[in-house]
Amino acid sequence: MDIVALTVIVCIFGPALFIPITAMVLKHRKEMLQMELEKRRLSNQALEERIEALRTEIATLRETTTQYDLSLQANLENLQERVRALEEQSQLQGLLR
């Protein structure tokens, strides 16, 4: 008789207990998924910031190398002009002797 009474109680109150327990489990899973999504969003945001910092650094390096290249080119042209002037001067002196 105890088993029958227990079975009746479980059949009556079982579904009433199952629904809130299921709701609690689903709520917990939803909160965990939201936390995971927030973690990923923050991680993606940090990654985007690092990528932007790298882009800025690369742009700065490009500008610096361009400036050095232009400076070297100007120095090379000045040296070539000086050598040309010295060669002309040397030729004129050779003709005068």
N, C-alpha and C positions, 0 to 999 in steps of 0.2 A: 504494500500500500504506500510505503514511503517513496518508492520509485515512481509510482503512478502520479503521486502528488508533485514530486519534483519535475516530472516530465510536463505536467500541466502548467506548472509555474514557468518553466523554461519556454514552453510554447506561447504562453500569454505575454510574458515580460521580455522574452528574448529579442523579438523584433524591436521593441521599444528601447532596449539597451544597444542594439546593433546600430541603429541610425545615429545616435549621438557619438558613439565611438568612431564610426566611419567618418562623420563630419569632422571630428577632432583630427583624425589621421590625415584627411584630405587638406584641412587647414594647415597642418604642420608641413605637409609636402609643398603646398603653395608658398608658404613663407620661406622654406628652404630654397625653392626655385627662384623666388624673388631676390633672396640674398645672393645666390650664385650669379644671377643676371647683373645685379648691382656691382658685384666683384669684377665681372668681366667688363662692364662698362667703364669702371674706374681704371682697370688694366689697359683697356683700349685707349682711354683718354691719355694715360701716362705714356703709352707707346707713341701716340700721335704727337705729343709734346716733344718727345725725344727725336722723332723723325723731323719735326719742324726745326729743332735746334741744329740737327745735322745739315739740313738744307741751308740754313743761315750760315753755318760754318763753311760749307762748300762754296756758297756765293762769295763769302769774304775771301776765301783762298783763291778763287778765280780772279777776283778783283786785284788781289795782291800780286798774283803771277802775271796778270796783264800789265800792271804798272812796272814790274821788274823787266818784263819783256820789252816794253816801250823804252825804258831807260837804257837797257842794253843796246837796243837798236840805235838809239840816238848817240850813245857813246861810240858804237862801231862806225857810224857814219862820220862822226867827228874825227875819229882816228884815220879813216880812209881819206878824208879831206886833207888832214895834216900830212899824211904820207904823200899824197898827190902834190901838195904844195912843196914839200921837201924835194921830191923828185924833179919838179920843174925848176926849183932853185938850183939844184945840183946840175941839171942840164945847162942852165944859163951860165953858171960859173965855168962849166967845162967848155962852152963855146967862147967865153971871154979869154980864156988862157991860151 
